[in-house]
């Protein structure tokens, strides 16, 4: 396992067939928003499996649907801190997905969103994301107000959300093997930074996932990725577990814009950094390959 001064570079995940780290039971009280998506041609690769970046877009879409109807003041925006996905069965081309999303924990300045999805062909996945509240004008951290807790508190049920990052930095050996991962103009969204789903596209570019595999993935953001950043992709592997980083040797300033935290507001991809270059994104993916029989459904 690659180590850094800040701890292990990846965190072992539970086997997808075993106990889940995500409590995806729908709350007995409070707000639950539903959405539907179909897996389209642009969402899959040659194996017809929905890519990780496509799944990230689905999660963001239903979160935006929630934010758009929550009627919260526009003064609070949201910065995405981390997302964990547990994918027991990947969606496939043409599959219809039903998604349900709700606020599952809160704190004074951030909140946790859980989303569960079921597919018409057997796809099953759940995800939990941490969104940090910021002032939508200045980007400074902001406290959540009574209106937020009146809308989202019941479903959270008093659970406390943690924004602690757990993934470490790559060592020199991994950095030396890093390769350029150029940004495209289409990666930058209306708020002038790289969209969150693009970080998952980098992970998808690094790991080898089969259409019948299961996966547990954690991705952490630390600094917004601006259009002038020149990322490099660093990858380490130990068995079925992959560690992935986007590194930047330049500078990036915080960016605030509209997004889809458990309230409304702003979204920015974020990072940590070793001496040879700051980490823009850190991720880990553990894959459980399909058995000899292949197809799960």
C-alpha positions as CSV (number, residue, x, y, z in Angstrom):
1,X,0.0,0.0,0.0
2,X,1.4,3.4,-0.9
3,X,1.9,5.6,2.2
4,X,2.3,9.3,2.6
5,X,3.0,11.6,5.6
6,X,-0.7,12.1,5.8
7,X,-1.7,8.4,6.0
8,X,-2.6,5.7,3.5
9,X,-3.1,6.6,-0.1
10,X,-6.2,4.5,-0.3
11,X,-8.7,3.1,2.1
12,X,-9.9,-0.5,1.9
13,X,-13.5,-0.7,1.0
14,X,-16.0,-3.4,2.0
15,X,-16.6,-6.1,-0.7
16,X,-19.6,-5.0,-2.8
17,X,-21.3,-8.3,-1.9
18,X,-20.8,-7.7,1.8
19,X,-22.1,-5.1,4.3
20,X,-22.5,-1.6,2.9
21,X,-20.9,1.5,4.5
22,X,-23.8,3.5,3.2
23,X,-27.1,3.6,5.1
24,X,-29.4,3.7,2.1
25,X,-32.6,3.1,3.9
26,X,-35.1,5.8,3.0
27,X,-36.0,8.0,6.0
28,X,-39.3,7.5,7.7
29,X,-39.7,11.3,8.0
30,X,-38.7,14.2,5.8
31,X,-38.0,15.1,2.2
32,X,-37.2,12.5,-0.4
33,X,-37.0,13.6,-4.0
34,X,-37.3,11.1,-6.9
35,X,-35.9,11.3,-10.4
36,X,-35.7,9.1,-13.5
37,X,-32.9,8.7,-16.0
38,X,-32.2,6.5,-18.9
39,X,-28.7,5.2,-19.8
40,X,-28.0,6.7,-23.2
41,X,-25.3,6.1,-25.8
42,X,-23.1,9.0,-24.5
43,X,-23.1,7.4,-21.0
44,X,-21.5,4.1,-21.9
45,X,-18.3,2.7,-23.4
46,X,-17.9,-0.2,-25.9
47,X,-18.9,-2.6,-23.2
48,X,-22.3,-0.9,-22.8
49,X,-21.7,-0.3,-19.1
50,X,-22.6,3.1,-17.6
51,X,-19.4,4.9,-16.9
52,X,-18.6,6.4,-13.5
53,X,-18.8,10.0,-14.8
54,X,-22.2,9.2,-16.2
55,X,-23.4,8.0,-12.8
56,X,-21.9,11.1,-11.2
57,X,-24.1,13.2,-13.6
58,X,-27.2,11.3,-12.7
59,X,-26.5,11.9,-9.0
60,X,-25.9,15.6,-9.6
61,X,-29.1,15.9,-11.8
62,X,-31.4,14.5,-9.1
63,X,-29.7,16.7,-6.5
64,X,-30.3,19.7,-8.7
65,X,-33.9,18.7,-9.0
66,X,-34.1,18.6,-5.2
67,X,-32.4,22.0,-4.8
68,X,-34.6,23.6,-7.4
69,X,-37.8,22.8,-5.5
70,X,-36.5,23.4,-1.9
71,X,-37.2,27.1,-2.0
72,X,-34.1,28.0,0.1
73,X,-32.6,31.5,-0.1
74,X,-30.1,31.9,-3.0
75,X,-27.4,33.3,-0.6
76,X,-26.1,29.9,0.2
77,X,-24.1,27.9,-2.3
78,X,-22.5,24.5,-2.1
79,X,-19.0,23.0,-2.7
80,X,-18.7,19.3,-3.2
81,X,-16.3,17.8,-0.8
82,X,-16.5,14.0,-1.5
83,X,-18.6,11.3,-3.0
84,X,-18.7,7.6,-2.3
85,X,-20.5,5.2,-4.6
86,X,-21.3,1.6,-4.0
87,X,-22.3,-0.1,-7.2
88,X,-23.5,-3.7,-6.8
89,X,-24.6,-3.9,-10.4
90,X,-23.7,-1.3,-13.1
91,X,-26.5,0.1,-15.2
92,X,-26.4,-0.8,-18.9
93,X,-27.2,0.9,-22.1
94,X,-30.9,1.5,-22.4
95,X,-31.7,0.8,-18.8
96,X,-34.2,3.0,-17.0
97,X,-33.1,4.2,-13.5
98,X,-35.2,5.3,-10.6
99,X,-33.3,7.6,-8.2
100,X,-34.3,8.8,-4.7
101,X,-32.2,11.4,-2.9
102,X,-32.4,12.9,0.6
103,X,-30.4,14.7,3.2
104,X,-29.0,12.0,5.5
105,X,-26.9,14.0,8.0
106,X,-26.1,17.6,8.9
107,X,-23.5,19.9,10.6
108,X,-23.2,23.6,11.0
109,X,-21.5,24.3,7.7
110,X,-22.0,21.1,5.6
111,X,-24.5,18.4,4.9
112,X,-24.6,14.9,3.6
113,X,-26.8,13.7,0.7
114,X,-27.6,10.0,0.1
115,X,-29.0,8.8,-3.2
116,X,-30.2,5.3,-4.1
117,X,-30.9,4.0,-7.6
118,X,-32.6,0.9,-9.0
119,X,-32.6,-0.1,-12.6
120,X,-35.2,-1.8,-14.8
121,X,-32.6,-4.4,-15.7
122,X,-31.3,-5.0,-12.2
123,X,-28.8,-2.2,-11.7
124,X,-28.3,-1.3,-8.0
125,X,-26.2,1.5,-6.6
126,X,-26.1,3.9,-3.7
127,X,-24.0,7.0,-3.1
128,X,-23.3,9.5,-0.3
129,X,-21.9,13.0,-0.9
130,X,-20.7,15.7,1.4
131,X,-21.5,19.3,0.4
132,X,-20.0,22.3,2.2
133,X,-22.1,25.5,2.5
134,X,-20.5,28.7,1.1
135,X,-21.7,32.3,0.6
136,X,-22.8,32.3,-3.0
137,X,-21.3,35.8,-3.6
138,X,-17.9,35.5,-1.8
139,X,-17.3,31.7,-1.7
140,X,-16.5,32.0,2.0
141,X,-17.7,29.2,4.4
142,X,-21.3,29.8,5.6
143,X,-23.4,28.6,8.4
144,X,-26.6,26.7,7.6
145,X,-29.7,28.5,8.8
146,X,-33.0,27.6,10.4
147,X,-34.7,27.4,7.0
148,X,-32.3,24.8,5.8
149,X,-32.8,22.7,8.9
150,X,-36.6,23.0,8.7
151,X,-36.5,21.6,5.2
152,X,-33.7,19.0,5.5
153,X,-33.5,18.3,9.2
154,X,-36.3,15.7,9.5
155,X,-34.8,13.3,7.0
156,X,-31.3,13.6,8.7
157,X,-32.8,12.5,12.0
158,X,-30.1,14.2,14.1
159,X,-27.2,12.4,12.4
160,X,-23.9,14.3,12.2
161,X,-22.2,14.8,8.9
162,X,-18.3,14.6,8.8
163,X,-16.4,16.4,6.1
164,X,-13.0,14.8,7.0
165,X,-10.9,13.7,4.1
166,X,-9.3,10.3,4.4
167,X,-7.3,9.6,1.3
168,X,-3.6,10.2,1.3
169,X,-1.1,11.6,-1.2
170,X,0.9,9.7,-3.8
171,X,4.5,9.0,-3.2
172,X,7.4,9.9,-5.5
173,X,7.3,6.6,-7.3
174,X,3.7,7.1,-8.3
175,X,4.2,10.8,-9.2
176,X,7.1,9.8,-11.5
177,X,4.7,7.6,-13.5
178,X,2.1,10.3,-13.9
179,X,1.0,11.2,-17.4
180,X,-0.7,14.3,-18.8
181,X,-4.4,14.4,-18.6
182,X,-5.3,17.5,-20.7
183,X,-8.5,19.4,-20.0
184,X,-10.9,20.2,-22.9
185,X,-12.9,23.4,-23.3
186,X,-16.1,21.3,-22.9
187,X,-14.9,20.1,-19.4
188,X,-15.4,23.7,-18.0
189,X,-19.0,24.5,-17.0
190,X,-20.9,27.8,-16.9
191,X,-19.1,28.8,-13.7
192,X,-15.6,28.7,-15.1
193,X,-14.3,25.5,-13.5
194,X,-14.1,21.9,-14.4
195,X,-17.4,20.1,-13.7
196,X,-17.4,17.5,-10.9
197,X,-18.2,14.6,-13.3
198,X,-15.0,15.2,-15.1
199,X,-13.0,14.1,-12.1
200,X,-14.9,10.7,-12.3
201,X,-14.0,10.6,-16.0
202,X,-10.3,10.7,-15.0
203,X,-10.9,7.8,-12.6
204,X,-12.8,5.9,-15.4
205,X,-9.8,6.5,-17.6
206,X,-7.4,5.0,-15.1
207,X,-9.2,1.8,-13.8
208,X,-10.3,-1.3,-15.5
209,X,-13.9,-2.2,-14.7
210,X,-15.8,-4.9,-16.5
211,X,-19.6,-4.6,-17.3
212,X,-20.5,-7.3,-14.8
213,X,-18.1,-6.2,-12.0
214,X,-19.2,-4.5,-8.8
215,X,-17.3,-1.5,-7.4
216,X,-16.9,0.7,-4.3
217,X,-15.4,4.1,-5.1
218,X,-14.5,7.2,-3.1
219,X,-13.6,10.5,-4.7
220,X,-12.4,13.5,-2.7
221,X,-12.2,17.1,-4.0
222,X,-9.9,19.7,-2.4
223,X,-9.4,22.7,-4.7
224,X,-11.4,23.9,-7.8
225,X,-9.9,23.0,-11.1
226,X,-9.8,26.1,-13.3
227,X,-9.5,26.1,-17.1
228,X,-5.8,27.1,-17.0
229,X,-4.8,24.1,-14.9
230,X,-2.7,21.4,-16.5
231,X,-3.5,18.2,-14.7
232,X,-1.4,15.0,-14.7
233,X,-3.0,11.6,-13.9
234,X,-1.2,9.4,-11.3
235,X,-2.3,5.8,-10.7
236,X,-1.4,3.1,-8.3
237,X,-2.8,-0.4,-8.1
238,X,-2.7,-3.2,-5.5
239,X,-4.8,-6.2,-6.6
240,X,-8.4,-5.2,-7.2
241,X,-7.9,-1.7,-5.6
242,X,-6.9,1.3,-7.6
243,X,-5.7,4.7,-6.3
244,X,-6.0,7.7,-8.6
245,X,-5.0,11.3,-8.4
246,X,-5.2,14.4,-10.6
247,X,-2.2,16.5,-9.7
248,X,-1.4,20.1,-10.6
249,X,1.9,22.0,-10.5
250,X,0.2,25.4,-10.9
251,X,-2.1,27.4,-8.8
252,X,-6.0,27.5,-8.6
253,X,-8.3,29.9,-6.8
254,X,-11.6,28.9,-5.2
255,X,-14.6,29.2,-7.4
256,X,-18.3,29.5,-6.3
257,X,-21.3,28.9,-8.5
258,X,-24.7,27.3,-8.5
259,X,-24.9,23.6,-7.7
260,X,-26.9,21.0,-5.9
261,X,-25.9,20.5,-2.3
262,X,-28.8,19.5,0.0
263,X,-30.0,23.0,-0.4
264,X,-29.1,25.0,-3.6
265,X,-26.1,26.8,-4.7
266,X,-22.6,26.2,-5.9
267,X,-20.4,23.4,-7.0
268,X,-16.6,23.1,-7.4
269,X,-14.3,20.2,-7.9
270,X,-11.5,20.3,-5.2
271,X,-7.9,18.6,-4.1
272,X,-4.6,18.0,-1.7
273,X,-1.0,18.2,-2.6
274,X,2.4,16.6,-2.3
275,X,5.6,18.6,-2.6
276,X,6.0,17.8,-6.3
277,X,2.5,19.1,-7.2
278,X,-0.8,19.7,-5.5
279,X,-3.5,17.0,-5.6
280,X,-6.5,18.2,-7.4
281,X,-8.5,15.0,-6.9
282,X,-7.9,11.9,-4.9
283,X,-9.9,8.7,-5.4
284,X,-9.9,5.0,-4.7
285,X,-11.8,2.2,-6.4
286,X,-12.1,-1.4,-5.2
287,X,-13.5,-3.7,-7.9
288,X,-15.1,-7.1,-7.3
289,X,-14.8,-9.0,-10.6
290,X,-17.7,-11.0,-11.9
291,X,-17.5,-14.8,-11.3
292,X,-16.8,-17.4,-13.9
293,X,-20.4,-17.4,-15.0
294,X,-20.1,-13.8,-16.0
295,X,-23.4,-12.0,-16.2
296,X,-25.2,-11.1,-13.0
297,X,-28.6,-10.6,-14.6
